Amino acid sequence: MLQVHSIRENKEAYVDALAKRGLDAKELLDEVLKADETRRATQAKLDETLAESNTYSKEIGILFKNGEVEKANELKAKTSALKEASKELQDQLNEAANTLTELLYTLPNIPNELVPAGTDENDNEEVFKEGDIPALTEDALPHWELAKKYDLIDFELGVKVTGAGFPVYKGKGARLQRALITYFLDKNTEAGYTEYQVPHLVNETSGFGTGQLPDKEGQMYHVTNDDLYLIPTAEVPVTNLFRGDLLAHTQLPITCTGYTPCFRREAGSYGAHVRGLNRLHQFDKVEIVRIEHPDNSYAALDGMVEHVKDILRDLKLPYRILRLCGGDLGFTSALTYDFEVFSTAQDRWLEISSVSNFETFQANRLKLRFKDADGRNKLVHTLNGSALALPRVLAGILENYQTPEGIKVPEVLVPYCGFSIID
């Protein structure tokens, strides 16, 4: 969530920056500032009324002590009226504060200056590419056909049990999935990230804290009787572990990793591009989260990018990195790099990780601060990234490692799964 004082000081710059997202924000920013003026004016009037009431209360005691009962009773009547006025002003203040908060919730984060202008994924900038795209035989198959051929994943069983988008992994498919999860967690903990096991459902406050609510409310599964949400990513519960904390600057950075299933309704997703593992309602992902000093967050973002690169080099998968344009940038992000693996059998790039810096946007919602070396309270910067999302990584492995003899397993995964080929 943006900070009102920053909007007031940088309004024109924010209008220009949000235009990168395709958003004409001038009118909305004006509404925010007007709502804040109303809130501040109401707060000032309430403070004045309370101060006047307190003054009268002190005078009443003195008057009674001096035997001036009539004057004391007159002031008591005024005090009663002031108390009623204070109640009304408090209600008005609460309403004004709620109006301001609701307006702020509708504003996305300010894009970093590195974010290119653009309307959609076609305007994203490729900033890095690595790895050789394998030459497959003419009869090479897409992963959903390979999964059926080698009995690795049963999409129809998932439909039987739950519905489309909930695959069932079997035999070597399940073991390879488990190997990937363990390998990703090992890589992350070896890099200094502390592993967490977190709840797979969160309350509404957590959803608002990291920005999934209200922006993506329709994309989250909602358990209505308990008013809980199935998590779309481990980022939500992991980051919320620190909601409301005041950290010492010496505690930074805080680095976390965790494996969770992820649940997304993916409403409106249809067509050939979502076949097989390309887009699911339930999938596994290993996440990394960092809580950083503002001075260090972009160096940390670069470090996260290098970390994901290292994982993909281990897997020997061809990949590229995109810097997302304003129109494709997530609501909460200031700067995002997407990693995509090339699927040779599908002849297309598949997104397998996003690494983002949210700057203070989430921290302001979370009220997550640190005390700097001078004793001042400041908002931290939060970052997160997938390291990695499993479905499309698995799809890339199945497709790019297929041979006439079977599907080879990336060498780094063999100790984890216990076999070197699927045949």
C-alpha positions as CSV (number, residue, x, y, z in Angstrom):
1,M,0.0,0.0,0.0
2,L,1.3,3.4,-0.9
3,Q,2.0,5.9,1.8
4,V,-0.1,9.1,1.8
5,H,2.7,11.4,2.6
6,S,4.7,10.0,-0.3
7,I,1.7,10.6,-2.6
8,R,1.4,14.2,-1.4
9,E,5.1,14.8,-1.9
10,N,5.4,13.0,-5.3
11,K,2.0,13.2,-6.8
12,E,3.0,14.2,-10.4
13,A,5.9,11.7,-10.4
14,Y,3.5,9.0,-9.3
15,V,1.0,9.9,-12.0
16,D,3.8,9.5,-14.6
17,A,5.1,6.2,-13.1
18,L,1.6,4.6,-12.9
19,A,1.1,5.6,-16.5
20,K,3.6,2.8,-17.2
21,R,0.9,0.4,-16.0
22,G,-1.6,1.9,-18.4
23,L,-3.3,3.6,-15.4
24,D,-4.4,7.2,-15.5
25,A,-4.1,7.8,-11.7
26,K,-4.5,11.5,-11.4
27,E,-8.1,11.5,-10.4
28,L,-7.7,8.6,-8.0
29,L,-4.6,10.2,-6.3
30,D,-6.7,13.4,-6.0
31,E,-9.4,11.4,-4.2
32,V,-6.8,9.9,-1.9
33,L,-5.4,13.3,-0.9
34,K,-8.9,14.8,-0.5
35,A,-9.9,11.8,1.8
36,D,-6.7,12.3,3.8
37,E,-7.5,16.0,4.2
38,T,-10.9,15.1,5.5
39,R,-9.4,12.6,7.9
40,R,-6.8,15.1,9.2
41,A,-9.3,17.9,9.6
42,T,-11.6,15.5,11.5
43,Q,-8.7,14.4,13.7
44,A,-7.8,18.0,14.4
45,K,-11.4,18.8,15.4
46,L,-11.6,15.7,17.6
47,D,-8.3,16.6,19.3
48,E,-9.5,20.1,19.9
49,T,-12.8,18.9,21.4
50,L,-11.1,16.4,23.7
51,A,-8.6,19.0,24.8
52,E,-11.4,21.4,25.7
53,S,-13.3,18.7,27.5
54,N,-10.2,17.8,29.5
55,T,-9.7,21.4,30.5
56,Y,-13.3,21.8,31.7
57,S,-12.9,18.6,33.7
58,K,-9.9,20.0,35.6
59,E,-11.8,23.3,36.2
60,I,-14.8,21.4,37.5
61,G,-12.8,19.8,40.2
62,I,-11.3,23.1,41.3
63,L,-14.8,24.8,41.3
64,F,-16.3,22.1,43.5
65,K,-13.4,22.3,45.8
66,N,-13.9,26.1,46.1
67,G,-17.6,25.7,46.7
68,E,-18.6,27.2,43.3
69,V,-21.2,24.5,42.6
70,E,-23.3,26.5,40.2
71,K,-20.4,27.2,37.9
72,A,-19.2,23.7,38.2
73,N,-22.6,22.3,37.1
74,E,-22.6,24.7,34.1
75,L,-19.2,23.3,33.0
76,K,-20.4,19.7,33.6
77,A,-23.3,20.4,31.1
78,K,-20.7,21.7,28.6
79,T,-18.5,18.7,29.2
80,S,-21.4,16.3,28.5
81,A,-22.1,18.1,25.2
82,L,-18.4,17.9,24.3
83,K,-18.4,14.2,25.0
84,E,-21.4,13.7,22.7
85,A,-19.6,15.8,20.1
86,S,-16.5,13.7,20.6
87,K,-18.4,10.4,19.9
88,E,-19.8,11.8,16.7
89,L,-16.4,13.1,15.6
90,Q,-14.8,9.7,16.4
91,D,-17.4,8.0,14.2
92,Q,-16.7,10.5,11.4
93,L,-12.9,9.9,11.9
94,N,-13.4,6.1,11.6
95,E,-15.4,6.6,8.5
96,A,-12.9,8.9,6.9
97,A,-10.0,6.6,7.8
98,N,-11.9,3.6,6.3
99,T,-12.6,5.6,3.1
100,L,-8.9,6.5,2.8
101,T,-7.8,2.9,3.4
102,E,-10.2,1.6,0.8
103,L,-8.9,4.1,-1.8
104,L,-5.3,3.2,-1.0
105,Y,-6.1,-0.5,-1.5
106,T,-7.1,0.2,-5.1
107,L,-3.7,1.7,-6.0
108,P,-1.0,-0.6,-7.3
109,N,2.6,-0.2,-6.4
110,I,4.8,2.4,-8.1
111,P,7.0,0.8,-10.8
112,N,10.7,1.1,-10.5
113,E,12.4,3.3,-13.0
114,L,13.8,0.2,-14.7
115,V,10.3,-1.1,-15.5
116,P,9.7,-0.5,-19.3
117,A,6.4,1.0,-20.4
118,G,4.1,-1.4,-22.1
119,T,0.6,-2.9,-22.2
120,D,1.1,-6.7,-22.0
121,E,3.6,-9.6,-22.1
122,N,4.6,-8.7,-25.7
123,D,6.3,-5.5,-24.3
124,N,8.5,-7.4,-21.7
125,E,12.2,-7.0,-22.2
126,E,14.5,-10.0,-22.5
127,V,17.5,-9.3,-20.4
128,F,19.3,-12.7,-20.3
129,K,19.2,-16.1,-22.1
130,E,21.3,-19.2,-21.5
131,G,21.4,-22.8,-22.4
132,D,21.2,-24.8,-25.6
133,I,17.8,-25.8,-26.9
134,P,18.0,-29.6,-27.6
135,A,17.3,-31.0,-31.0
136,L,14.5,-33.5,-30.6
137,T,13.4,-36.2,-33.0
138,E,10.4,-35.6,-35.3
139,D,8.2,-37.9,-33.1
140,A,8.9,-35.9,-29.9
141,L,5.9,-35.6,-27.7
142,P,4.5,-32.8,-25.4
143,H,4.7,-33.6,-21.7
144,W,1.0,-34.6,-21.4
145,E,1.6,-37.4,-23.9
146,L,4.8,-38.4,-22.3
147,A,3.1,-38.5,-18.9
148,K,0.5,-40.9,-20.3
149,K,3.0,-43.0,-22.2
150,Y,5.2,-43.6,-19.1
151,D,2.3,-43.6,-16.6
152,L,3.7,-40.6,-14.7
153,I,0.7,-38.3,-14.3
154,D,-3.0,-39.1,-14.6
155,F,-5.0,-36.0,-15.5
156,E,-8.3,-38.0,-15.8
157,L,-8.0,-39.4,-12.3
158,G,-7.7,-35.8,-11.0
159,V,-10.9,-34.9,-12.8
160,K,-12.6,-37.9,-11.2
161,V,-11.5,-37.0,-7.7
162,T,-11.8,-33.2,-7.9
163,G,-12.0,-31.6,-11.3
164,A,-9.8,-30.3,-14.2
165,G,-6.5,-28.8,-13.1
166,F,-5.9,-31.2,-10.2
167,P,-3.5,-33.9,-11.6
168,V,-2.5,-37.1,-9.9
169,Y,1.2,-37.9,-9.9
170,K,2.1,-41.6,-10.0
171,G,5.1,-43.9,-9.6
172,K,8.3,-42.3,-11.0
173,G,6.3,-39.1,-11.7
174,A,5.5,-38.7,-8.0
175,R,9.1,-39.6,-7.1
176,L,10.5,-37.0,-9.5
177,Q,8.1,-34.4,-8.1
178,R,9.3,-35.2,-4.6
179,A,13.0,-35.1,-5.8
180,L,12.5,-31.6,-7.2
181,I,10.9,-30.3,-4.0
182,T,13.7,-31.6,-1.8
183,Y,16.4,-30.4,-4.2
184,F,15.0,-26.9,-4.4
185,L,14.7,-26.7,-0.6
186,D,18.3,-28.0,-0.2
187,K,19.6,-25.4,-2.7
188,N,17.8,-22.7,-0.8
189,T,18.9,-23.7,2.7
190,E,22.5,-24.1,1.5
191,A,22.2,-20.5,0.3
192,G,21.3,-19.3,3.8
193,Y,17.5,-19.4,3.6
194,T,15.7,-20.7,6.8
195,E,13.1,-23.4,6.0
196,Y,9.6,-23.0,7.2
197,Q,6.5,-25.2,7.1
198,V,3.5,-22.9,7.1
199,P,-0.3,-23.2,7.0
200,H,-2.0,-23.7,3.7
201,L,-5.0,-21.5,4.6
202,V,-4.8,-17.9,5.7
203,N,-7.2,-15.4,7.2
204,E,-8.4,-12.3,5.4
205,T,-5.9,-10.1,7.2
206,S,-3.0,-12.1,5.8
207,G,-4.5,-11.8,2.3
208,F,-4.7,-8.0,2.6
209,G,-1.2,-7.9,4.2
210,T,0.6,-9.2,1.1
211,G,-1.8,-7.6,-1.4
212,Q,-3.7,-10.7,-2.7
213,L,-6.8,-9.0,-1.3
214,P,-8.8,-7.2,-2.6
215,D,-6.9,-7.3,-5.9
216,K,-7.1,-11.1,-6.6
217,E,-10.1,-12.0,-4.4
218,G,-11.8,-13.8,-7.3
219,Q,-8.8,-15.9,-8.1
220,M,-8.5,-17.3,-4.5
221,Y,-10.4,-20.3,-3.2
222,H,-12.5,-19.1,-0.2
223,V,-13.6,-21.4,2.6
224,T,-16.7,-19.3,3.4
225,N,-17.9,-20.9,6.7
226,D,-14.5,-20.2,8.3
227,D,-13.7,-17.1,6.2
228,L,-10.3,-18.5,5.3
229,Y,-8.5,-18.6,1.9
230,L,-6.4,-21.3,0.4
231,I,-3.0,-19.9,-0.3
232,P,-2.0,-19.0,-3.9
233,T,1.7,-19.1,-2.9
234,A,3.8,-19.6,0.2
235,E,4.7,-15.9,0.0
236,V,1.4,-15.1,1.8
237,P,1.8,-17.1,5.0
238,V,5.6,-16.8,5.1
239,T,5.6,-13.0,4.8
240,N,2.8,-12.7,7.3
241,L,4.8,-14.5,9.9
242,F,6.4,-11.0,10.5
243,R,3.2,-8.9,10.3
244,G,3.2,-6.1,12.8
245,D,6.8,-6.7,13.9
246,L,9.3,-4.0,14.8
247,L,12.7,-5.5,14.0
248,A,16.1,-4.3,15.0
249,H,18.3,-3.3,12.0
250,T,20.7,-6.0,13.1
251,Q,18.1,-8.6,12.4
252,L,18.1,-7.8,8.7
253,P,18.1,-9.5,6.3
254,I,15.6,-12.2,7.2
255,T,15.6,-15.0,4.6
256,C,13.0,-17.7,4.4
257,T,12.1,-20.6,2.2
258,G,9.2,-23.0,2.2
259,Y,7.4,-25.6,0.2
260,T,3.6,-25.5,-0.1
261,P,0.9,-26.6,-2.5
262,C,-0.6,-23.6,-4.2
263,F,-4.3,-23.1,-5.1
264,R,-5.5,-20.8,-7.8
265,R,-8.9,-20.6,-9.5
266,E,-7.4,-19.4,-12.8
267,A,-10.9,-18.3,-13.8
268,G,-11.2,-17.7,-17.6
269,S,-8.1,-19.8,-18.5
270,Y,-9.0,-21.9,-21.5
271,G,-7.4,-23.2,-24.7
272,A,-4.5,-25.3,-25.9
273,H,-1.9,-23.2,-24.1
274,V,-3.2,-24.4,-20.7
275,R,-3.0,-28.2,-21.5
276,G,-1.3,-30.6,-19.2
277,L,0.8,-29.0,-16.5
278,N,0.9,-25.6,-18.2
279,R,-1.8,-24.2,-15.9
280,L,-3.3,-25.9,-12.9
281,H,-5.7,-25.1,-10.0
282,Q,-3.4,-26.9,-7.6
283,F,0.4,-27.2,-7.9
284,D,3.6,-27.4,-5.9
285,K,6.0,-24.6,-5.4
286,V,9.1,-23.8,-3.4
287,E,9.3,-20.1,-2.5
288,I,12.0,-17.8,-1.2
289,V,11.2,-14.6,0.8
290,R,13.5,-11.9,2.0
291,I,12.9,-9.0,4.4
292,E,15.5,-6.4,3.7
293,H,16.9,-3.0,4.7
294,P,15.7,-0.6,2.0
295,D,19.3,0.3,1.1
296,N,20.1,-3.4,0.3
297,S,16.9,-4.6,-1.4
298,Y,17.9,-4.2,-5.0
299,A,21.2,-5.9,-4.4
300,A,19.2,-8.7,-2.8
301,L,17.0,-8.9,-5.8
302,D,20.0,-9.3,-8.1
303,G,21.2,-12.1,-5.7
304,M,17.9,-13.9,-5.9
305,V,18.1,-13.7,-9.7
306,E,21.5,-15.3,-9.6
307,H,20.3,-18.0,-7.2
308,V,17.5,-19.0,-9.6
309,K,20.0,-19.0,-12.5
310,D,22.2,-21.4,-10.6
311,I,19.3,-23.8,-10.1
312,L,18.4,-23.8,-13.8
313,R,22.1,-24.3,-14.7
314,D,22.1,-27.4,-12.4
315,L,19.0,-28.7,-14.2
316,K,20.6,-27.9,-17.6
317,L,17.4,-26.4,-18.9
318,P,17.5,-23.6,-21.5
319,Y,15.9,-20.5,-20.0
320,R,15.6,-16.7,-20.4
321,I,14.9,-13.8,-18.1
322,L,12.4,-11.1,-18.8
323,R,12.0,-7.7,-17.1
324,L,8.3,-7.2,-16.9
325,C,6.8,-4.1,-18.5
326,G,4.3,-1.9,-16.6
327,G,1.2,-3.5,-18.1
328,D,2.3,-7.0,-17.1
329,L,3.7,-6.1,-13.7
330,G,1.9,-7.6,-10.7
331,F,-0.2,-5.3,-8.5
332,T,2.1,-5.3,-5.6
333,S,5.5,-5.3,-7.4
334,A,7.9,-2.5,-8.1
335,L,10.1,-4.6,-10.3
336,T,9.8,-8.2,-11.4
337,Y,12.0,-10.6,-13.4
338,D,10.3,-13.6,-14.9
339,F,12.2,-16.8,-15.7
340,E,11.0,-18.9,-18.6
341,V,12.1,-22.4,-19.6
342,F,11.9,-23.3,-23.3
343,S,9.7,-26.3,-24.0
344,T,11.1,-27.9,-27.1
345,A,8.2,-30.2,-27.7
346,Q,5.7,-27.3,-27.5
347,D,8.0,-24.8,-29.2
348,R,7.2,-22.2,-26.6
349,W,8.5,-20.5,-23.5
350,L,7.0,-21.5,-20.1
351,E,7.1,-19.2,-17.1
352,I,8.7,-21.1,-14.1
353,S,9.6,-18.3,-11.7
354,S,9.0,-14.7,-10.8
355,V,11.4,-12.7,-8.6
356,S,10.1,-9.4,-7.3
357,N,10.9,-6.5,-5.1
358,F,7.8,-4.9,-3.5
359,E,9.8,-2.2,-1.7
360,T,7.6,-0.8,1.1
361,F,4.3,-1.7,-0.5
362,Q,3.6,-4.9,1.4
363,A,5.4,-3.7,4.5
364,N,3.0,-0.7,4.8
365,R,0.1,-3.1,4.7
366,L,1.7,-5.4,7.2
367,K,3.0,-2.7,9.5
368,L,6.3,-4.4,9.3
369,R,9.1,-2.0,10.4
370,F,12.6,-1.9,11.6
371,K,14.5,0.4,14.0
372,D,17.5,1.9,12.2
373,A,20.8,2.7,13.7
374,D,19.6,6.2,14.6
375,G,16.6,4.7,16.5
376,R,14.0,5.7,13.9
377,N,11.2,3.4,12.8
378,K,11.1,2.7,9.1
379,L,9.3,0.3,6.8
380,V,11.4,-2.7,5.5
381,H,11.4,-3.8,1.9
382,T,10.0,-7.3,1.1
383,L,11.0,-9.5,-1.8
384,N,9.9,-12.9,-3.0
385,G,10.6,-15.4,-5.7
386,S,9.8,-18.9,-6.9
387,A,12.7,-21.3,-6.5
388,L,10.9,-23.0,-8.3
389,A,7.3,-23.6,-9.4
390,L,7.2,-27.3,-10.2
391,P,4.7,-28.0,-12.9
392,R,6.4,-26.2,-15.8
393,V,9.9,-27.3,-14.6
394,L,8.7,-30.9,-14.7
395,A,7.1,-30.2,-18.1
396,G,10.4,-28.8,-19.4
397,I,12.4,-31.8,-18.0
398,L,10.0,-34.4,-19.6
399,E,10.0,-32.7,-22.9
400,N,13.6,-31.5,-23.2
401,Y,15.2,-34.7,-21.8
402,Q,13.1,-37.2,-23.9
403,T,15.1,-39.6,-26.1
404,P,14.1,-42.7,-28.1
405,E,15.2,-44.8,-25.1
406,G,13.2,-42.9,-22.6
407,I,13.3,-39.7,-20.5
408,K,16.7,-39.0,-18.9
409,V,16.7,-37.5,-15.5
410,P,18.9,-34.4,-14.9
411,E,22.1,-35.6,-13.2
412,V,21.6,-33.3,-10.2
413,L,18.2,-35.0,-9.4
414,V,19.4,-38.7,-9.6
415,P,20.6,-38.9,-6.0
416,Y,17.2,-37.5,-4.9
417,C,14.9,-39.8,-7.0
418,G,17.1,-42.9,-7.2
419,F,16.8,-43.5,-11.0
420,S,18.5,-41.9,-14.0
421,I,16.0,-42.7,-16.8
422,I,12.2,-43.2,-17.1
423,D,11.5,-46.0,-19.6
